[in-house]
């Protein structure tokens, strides 16, 4: 049975958990039933950095004691197609419905789409996914997917086309195929597009660690879209524009309006973000500068105010690294971010009074090119997905404000993201 503390946590944080850097399952009261894990992958290379060695959406059952992931008995190792003969193409970002047994995958290719799956639950079910529908998202290369806490709309951040999509969901969690995705252009929200830097330009923020990542500043590139903790605003991180866009969200119609924007340091590459559990502190990963931008958030207006920017790499590091995923740890006093090429997990401590982050240490991720990380339902384990040449998921035990490698590797080709059933 769930404890009183677990129930209080679930009630207090039921809205906007993904924006907090937690999965919906992280604070959901524990159950006696099995928990299943699903790993999204790059299954169709297309671009060198994708890999393309995944089989689709891989399916596992979680050992809640050890944190191990094992194949679901009597289920195929992965969902590889729509069931209509069409192969899933790069289902690399996953999101779970907040209340229903539904899983959604953003298919990252030029004619981007969203696939919806029903999670097998109840007597005799084994957690295996059943394909329900695939709908176009209206943008190119959707790199991120999330579901609004009300469960009536989902969002995709379309990297190649530089826009975000809003897709309506029916009461049963299936996409509303009678309503086309509504697309919002990042450049329209910001009023202008970014200019491409010259080949010899080094991003200003990156000079602090002598990094040289300068790619994709040729225009807008939406990299993450997610509702704020209260669900009243939807925020977009755009790598190409070096901006975060905040839209007011109409919970009834799904309309995004009244955008406000905040700029990060030039050519730093805004990628992914989380909120502190208090809903007032906001932490943004800048991919190409390998920094964490700390901002204060006004949940009445949706406005962000920059405070500071902190390197996610060791002092004295020289060379190129690309920052990627970020997660708040369950204690609310620490968070982790990932570094690709440096192949590490950066652990940050949050100042209890100001919210300012301080880099504590780095931990080897035990793989190549860590793309994302997620906590299990109990919050006791952290899973790091490695794509490109990594081809695995590594498991870390979370103890208070620290992490420790368990020695466990899960073989998954071009692993990109992981989501849980509970």
C-alpha positions as CSV (number, residue, x, y, z in Angstrom):
1,X,0.0,0.0,0.0
2,X,1.2,3.5,-0.7
3,X,2.4,5.5,2.4
4,X,0.8,8.7,3.4
5,X,3.9,10.6,2.3
6,X,3.7,9.0,-1.2
7,X,0.1,10.0,-1.5
8,X,0.8,13.6,-0.5
9,X,3.6,13.7,-3.0
10,X,1.4,12.4,-5.8
11,X,-1.3,14.9,-5.0
12,X,1.1,17.9,-4.7
13,X,3.0,17.2,-7.9
14,X,0.4,15.6,-10.2
15,X,0.6,18.5,-12.6
16,X,3.6,19.4,-14.8
17,X,5.9,16.6,-13.6
18,X,7.8,16.4,-16.8
19,X,8.6,20.0,-16.6
20,X,10.0,19.4,-13.1
21,X,12.4,16.9,-14.7
22,X,10.4,14.0,-13.1
23,X,8.3,11.5,-15.0
24,X,4.7,11.2,-14.0
25,X,5.6,7.8,-12.5
26,X,8.3,9.2,-10.2
27,X,5.9,10.6,-7.7
28,X,2.9,8.4,-8.4
29,X,2.0,6.2,-5.4
30,X,3.6,2.8,-5.6
31,X,1.5,-0.2,-6.5
32,X,2.0,-3.9,-5.9
33,X,1.8,-4.6,-9.6
34,X,4.7,-4.8,-12.1
35,X,6.2,-1.7,-13.7
36,X,7.2,-1.7,-17.3
37,X,9.8,0.3,-19.1
38,X,9.9,1.4,-22.7
39,X,13.0,2.7,-24.6
40,X,12.6,4.8,-27.6
41,X,15.4,4.5,-30.3
42,X,16.8,5.7,-33.5
43,X,15.7,2.9,-35.9
44,X,16.4,4.6,-39.2
45,X,19.8,6.3,-39.3
46,X,19.3,9.1,-41.9
47,X,21.8,11.3,-40.2
48,X,25.2,10.1,-38.8
49,X,24.5,11.2,-35.2
50,X,21.3,9.2,-35.0
51,X,22.8,5.7,-35.2
52,X,19.8,3.8,-36.5
53,X,20.4,0.5,-34.7
54,X,17.3,0.5,-32.6
55,X,14.4,-1.9,-33.3
56,X,11.6,0.6,-32.5
57,X,10.2,1.0,-29.0
58,X,11.9,-1.6,-26.8
59,X,9.9,-3.2,-24.0
60,X,11.1,-4.3,-20.5
61,X,9.8,-5.1,-17.0
62,X,11.4,-3.4,-14.1
63,X,13.0,-5.2,-11.1
64,X,12.1,-2.6,-8.4
65,X,14.7,-4.0,-6.0
66,X,17.8,-4.0,-8.2
67,X,16.7,-1.6,-10.9
68,X,17.4,-4.2,-13.6
69,X,15.4,-4.1,-16.9
70,X,14.4,-7.5,-18.3
71,X,12.5,-8.3,-21.5
72,X,8.8,-8.5,-21.0
73,X,7.9,-12.3,-21.0
74,X,5.9,-13.5,-24.0
75,X,6.2,-10.1,-25.7
76,X,8.3,-9.1,-28.7
77,X,11.5,-7.4,-27.8
78,X,10.3,-4.2,-29.5
79,X,7.4,-2.6,-31.3
80,X,8.8,-2.2,-34.7
81,X,5.8,-1.2,-36.8
82,X,2.3,0.2,-36.9
83,X,0.9,-3.2,-37.4
84,X,0.0,-2.1,-40.9
85,X,3.3,-3.0,-42.4
86,X,4.8,0.5,-41.9
87,X,8.1,0.5,-40.0
88,X,8.4,2.9,-37.1
89,X,11.0,5.5,-38.0
90,X,13.1,6.9,-35.1
91,X,10.6,6.8,-32.2
92,X,13.2,8.6,-30.2
93,X,11.1,10.7,-27.8
94,X,8.4,9.2,-25.6
95,X,5.7,10.5,-23.3
96,X,3.1,8.9,-21.2
97,X,-0.5,10.1,-20.7
98,X,-0.9,11.5,-17.1
99,X,-3.9,9.3,-16.2
100,X,-4.5,6.7,-18.9
101,X,-2.4,3.6,-20.0
102,X,-1.3,5.3,-23.2
103,X,2.3,5.9,-24.5
104,X,3.2,8.3,-27.3
105,X,6.3,8.4,-29.5
106,X,7.5,11.2,-31.7
107,X,8.8,9.8,-34.9
108,X,11.8,11.9,-35.8
109,X,12.0,12.0,-39.6
110,X,11.2,14.7,-42.2
111,X,7.5,14.0,-42.5
112,X,7.2,13.9,-38.7
113,X,4.5,12.0,-36.9
114,X,3.2,10.8,-33.6
115,X,2.5,7.1,-32.8
116,X,0.1,6.2,-30.0
117,X,0.2,2.9,-28.1
118,X,-2.0,1.3,-25.5
119,X,-0.2,-0.2,-22.5
120,X,-1.4,-3.7,-21.7
121,X,-2.9,-3.6,-18.1
122,X,-5.2,-5.6,-16.0
123,X,-5.6,-9.4,-15.5
124,X,-3.5,-11.4,-18.0
125,X,-1.9,-8.3,-19.5
126,X,1.9,-8.2,-19.5
127,X,2.5,-4.5,-20.2
128,X,3.2,-5.0,-23.9
129,X,2.4,-2.1,-26.2
130,X,-0.4,-2.3,-28.8
131,X,-0.4,0.2,-31.7
132,X,-3.4,2.5,-31.8
133,X,-2.8,5.2,-34.4
134,X,-0.2,7.3,-36.1
135,X,-0.9,11.0,-37.0
136,X,1.2,13.6,-38.7
137,X,2.5,16.3,-36.5
138,X,2.8,18.9,-39.2
139,X,6.5,19.6,-38.7
140,X,9.8,18.1,-39.6
141,X,12.0,15.9,-37.3
142,X,10.0,16.1,-34.0
143,X,12.7,15.8,-31.4
144,X,10.6,16.0,-28.3
145,X,7.0,15.0,-27.2
146,X,5.1,15.9,-24.1
147,X,1.5,15.7,-22.8
148,X,-0.3,18.5,-21.1
149,X,-1.2,17.6,-17.4
150,X,-4.9,17.7,-18.3
151,X,-4.4,14.9,-20.8
152,X,-6.4,16.6,-23.6
153,X,-3.5,17.8,-25.8
154,X,0.1,16.7,-26.6
155,X,2.9,18.8,-28.0
156,X,5.9,18.1,-30.3
157,X,9.0,20.2,-30.8
158,X,9.9,20.0,-34.5
159,X,13.6,20.5,-34.8
160,X,14.2,20.7,-38.5
161,X,11.2,23.0,-39.3
162,X,11.7,25.1,-36.2
163,X,8.1,25.0,-34.9
164,X,5.9,23.3,-32.3
165,X,2.7,21.3,-32.8
166,X,-0.4,20.9,-30.7
167,X,-2.3,17.6,-31.2
168,X,-5.8,17.0,-29.7
169,X,-6.5,13.8,-27.7
170,X,-9.8,12.1,-27.3
171,X,-11.2,11.2,-23.9
172,X,-9.7,7.7,-24.2
173,X,-6.2,9.2,-24.9
174,X,-6.2,8.4,-28.6
175,X,-5.2,11.2,-31.1
176,X,-8.2,13.0,-32.5
177,X,-7.8,12.1,-36.2
178,X,-10.6,14.5,-37.1
179,X,-8.5,17.5,-36.0
180,X,-5.2,18.3,-37.7
181,X,-2.2,19.3,-35.7
182,X,-1.9,23.0,-35.2
183,X,1.6,24.3,-35.9
184,X,3.3,27.4,-34.3
185,X,6.4,28.9,-35.9
186,X,9.2,29.8,-33.4
187,X,10.4,32.6,-35.7
188,X,7.0,34.2,-35.7
189,X,6.9,34.1,-31.9
190,X,10.4,35.7,-31.7
191,X,9.8,38.2,-34.5
192,X,13.0,37.2,-36.4
193,X,15.2,34.3,-37.2
194,X,18.8,33.8,-36.1
195,X,21.7,34.5,-38.5
196,X,24.2,31.7,-39.2
197,X,27.6,32.4,-37.5
198,X,30.7,32.2,-39.6
199,X,32.9,29.1,-39.5
200,X,35.4,30.9,-37.3
201,X,32.9,32.0,-34.7
202,X,33.2,30.5,-31.2
203,X,30.1,30.9,-29.0
204,X,30.7,33.5,-26.3
205,X,29.4,31.3,-23.5
206,X,31.4,28.3,-24.6
207,X,34.7,30.2,-24.4
208,X,34.7,29.6,-20.6
209,X,35.6,26.0,-21.3
210,X,37.1,26.5,-24.7
211,X,34.4,24.5,-26.5
212,X,33.8,24.8,-30.2
213,X,30.3,23.6,-30.9
214,X,28.6,26.0,-33.3
215,X,26.1,24.0,-35.4
216,X,22.5,24.7,-36.4
217,X,22.4,28.4,-35.8
218,X,21.0,28.9,-39.3
219,X,17.5,29.5,-38.1
220,X,14.9,28.2,-35.6
221,X,15.3,24.7,-34.2
222,X,12.7,23.8,-31.5
223,X,14.3,21.2,-29.2
224,X,11.8,20.9,-26.3
225,X,8.2,21.8,-25.6
226,X,6.5,21.3,-22.2
227,X,3.8,22.8,-20.1
228,X,4.7,24.6,-16.9
229,X,3.9,22.9,-13.5
230,X,0.5,24.6,-13.3
231,X,-0.4,23.9,-17.0
232,X,-1.2,27.5,-17.8
233,X,1.7,28.2,-20.1
234,X,3.7,26.1,-22.6
235,X,7.4,26.7,-22.9
236,X,9.7,26.0,-25.9
237,X,13.5,25.8,-26.0
238,X,14.8,26.8,-29.4
239,X,18.5,25.9,-30.0
240,X,18.8,27.8,-33.3
241,X,17.4,31.1,-31.9
242,X,19.1,30.8,-28.5
243,X,15.7,31.6,-26.9
244,X,13.0,30.2,-24.6
245,X,9.5,31.0,-25.8
246,X,6.6,31.0,-23.3
247,X,3.0,30.8,-24.7
248,X,-0.2,31.3,-22.7
249,X,-2.2,28.0,-23.1
250,X,-5.9,27.7,-23.5
251,X,-6.8,24.5,-21.7
252,X,-10.1,24.2,-23.5
253,X,-9.1,24.8,-27.1
254,X,-5.3,24.0,-27.0
255,X,-4.5,27.4,-28.5
256,X,-1.1,28.9,-27.8
257,X,-1.0,32.7,-27.7
258,X,0.7,35.8,-26.3
259,X,4.3,34.5,-26.7
260,X,7.0,36.1,-24.6
261,X,10.7,35.3,-25.1
262,X,13.9,35.3,-23.2
263,X,17.4,35.1,-24.8
264,X,20.2,33.0,-23.6
265,X,23.9,33.7,-24.3
266,X,24.8,33.9,-28.0
267,X,25.1,30.6,-29.9
268,X,24.8,28.6,-26.6
269,X,22.0,26.4,-28.0
270,X,19.0,26.2,-25.7
271,X,18.0,22.5,-25.5
272,X,16.1,21.1,-22.5
273,X,14.8,22.5,-19.2
274,X,13.3,21.6,-15.8
275,X,11.5,23.4,-13.1
276,X,12.3,23.2,-9.4
277,X,9.4,21.6,-7.4
278,X,8.6,25.1,-6.1
279,X,7.7,26.1,-9.7
280,X,9.7,29.3,-9.4
281,X,13.2,28.2,-10.4
282,X,14.0,27.2,-14.0
283,X,17.1,25.4,-15.2
284,X,18.0,25.3,-18.9
285,X,20.6,23.1,-20.6
286,X,22.5,25.0,-23.3
287,X,23.7,22.3,-25.6
288,X,26.5,23.9,-27.4
289,X,27.9,26.1,-24.6
290,X,27.6,23.1,-22.2
291,X,26.1,25.4,-19.5
292,X,23.1,25.6,-17.2
293,X,21.1,28.8,-17.4
294,X,19.3,29.6,-14.2
295,X,16.2,31.7,-14.4
296,X,13.3,32.8,-12.2
297,X,9.8,32.0,-13.4
298,X,6.7,34.1,-12.8
299,X,3.8,31.6,-13.1
300,X,1.2,34.3,-13.4
301,X,2.7,35.8,-16.5
302,X,4.8,33.0,-17.9
303,X,7.8,35.3,-17.9
304,X,11.4,34.1,-17.3
305,X,14.1,36.3,-15.9
306,X,17.8,35.2,-16.4
307,X,19.9,35.1,-13.3
308,X,23.1,33.2,-14.0
309,X,24.9,30.7,-16.3
310,X,27.1,27.9,-15.0
311,X,29.4,25.5,-16.8
312,X,28.4,21.8,-16.8
313,X,31.9,20.7,-17.4
314,X,35.0,20.4,-15.2
315,X,37.1,23.4,-14.6
316,X,39.9,23.6,-17.2
317,X,38.2,21.3,-19.7
318,X,39.3,22.0,-23.3
319,X,37.6,20.7,-26.4
320,X,34.1,20.1,-27.7
321,X,31.1,18.6,-25.7
322,X,27.4,18.8,-26.3
323,X,25.1,19.0,-23.2
324,X,21.9,17.1,-23.5
325,X,19.4,15.7,-20.9
326,X,18.5,17.1,-17.4
327,X,16.6,15.7,-14.5
328,X,15.7,16.9,-11.0
329,X,16.5,14.4,-8.3
330,X,13.7,13.4,-5.9
331,X,15.1,15.4,-3.0
332,X,14.5,18.7,-4.8
333,X,18.0,19.9,-3.8
334,X,20.0,18.4,-6.6
335,X,19.7,17.8,-10.4
336,X,21.8,16.1,-13.0
337,X,22.6,17.0,-16.6
338,X,24.4,15.0,-19.3
339,X,27.5,15.8,-21.4
340,X,28.0,14.1,-24.8
341,X,31.6,13.5,-26.0
342,X,32.7,14.2,-22.4
343,X,30.3,11.3,-21.7
344,X,29.5,12.3,-18.1
345,X,26.7,13.1,-15.7
346,X,27.1,16.5,-14.0
347,X,25.7,16.7,-10.5
348,X,24.4,20.1,-9.3
349,X,23.5,21.3,-5.8
350,X,20.7,23.9,-5.5
351,X,21.1,26.7,-3.0
352,X,18.0,26.5,-0.8
353,X,17.6,30.3,-0.5
354,X,18.5,31.6,-4.0
355,X,18.0,28.5,-6.2
356,X,21.4,29.0,-7.8
357,X,23.0,25.8,-9.0
358,X,26.6,24.8,-8.1
359,X,28.4,22.0,-9.9
360,X,29.4,19.4,-7.3
361,X,31.1,16.7,-9.5
362,X,30.9,14.6,-12.7
363,X,30.3,10.9,-12.9
364,X,31.2,8.8,-16.0
365,X,27.9,7.8,-17.7
366,X,29.4,4.4,-18.6
367,X,28.5,4.8,-22.2
368,X,29.0,6.9,-25.4
369,X,27.0,10.0,-26.1
370,X,24.4,10.1,-23.3
371,X,21.3,11.7,-24.8
372,X,18.7,11.5,-22.0
373,X,18.1,10.3,-18.5
374,X,15.0,9.4,-16.5
375,X,14.0,8.3,-13.0
376,X,12.1,5.1,-12.3
377,X,8.7,5.3,-10.4
378,X,10.3,5.0,-7.0
379,X,12.9,7.6,-7.7
380,X,15.6,5.2,-6.5
381,X,17.2,4.6,-9.9
382,X,18.4,6.8,-12.8
383,X,18.5,5.4,-16.3
384,X,20.9,7.0,-18.9
385,X,20.3,6.3,-22.6
386,X,23.2,6.3,-24.9
387,X,22.7,6.6,-28.7
388,X,25.2,7.0,-31.5
389,X,27.9,4.5,-30.7
390,X,26.6,3.9,-27.2
391,X,23.8,1.4,-27.8
392,X,22.9,0.9,-24.1
393,X,21.1,2.1,-21.1
394,X,23.1,2.4,-17.9
395,X,21.6,2.2,-14.4
396,X,22.5,4.4,-11.4
397,X,21.2,4.2,-7.8
398,X,20.0,7.5,-6.4
399,X,20.8,8.1,-2.7
400,X,19.7,11.4,-1.4
401,X,21.6,14.0,-3.5
402,X,24.0,11.6,-5.1
403,X,24.2,8.8,-7.7
404,X,26.2,5.6,-7.9
405,X,26.6,3.2,-10.8
406,X,25.0,-0.2,-10.2
407,X,27.2,-2.1,-12.6
408,X,24.2,-2.8,-14.9
409,X,24.0,-2.2,-18.6
410,X,21.0,-2.8,-20.8
411,X,21.8,-3.4,-24.5
412,X,19.5,-1.3,-26.7
413,X,20.7,-0.1,-30.1
414,X,20.7,3.7,-30.5
415,X,18.9,4.2,-27.2
416,X,17.4,7.7,-27.0
417,X,14.7,7.9,-24.3
418,X,13.1,5.8,-21.6
419,X,9.5,6.0,-20.1
420,X,7.7,3.9,-17.5
421,X,4.2,2.5,-17.3
422,X,3.3,3.5,-13.7
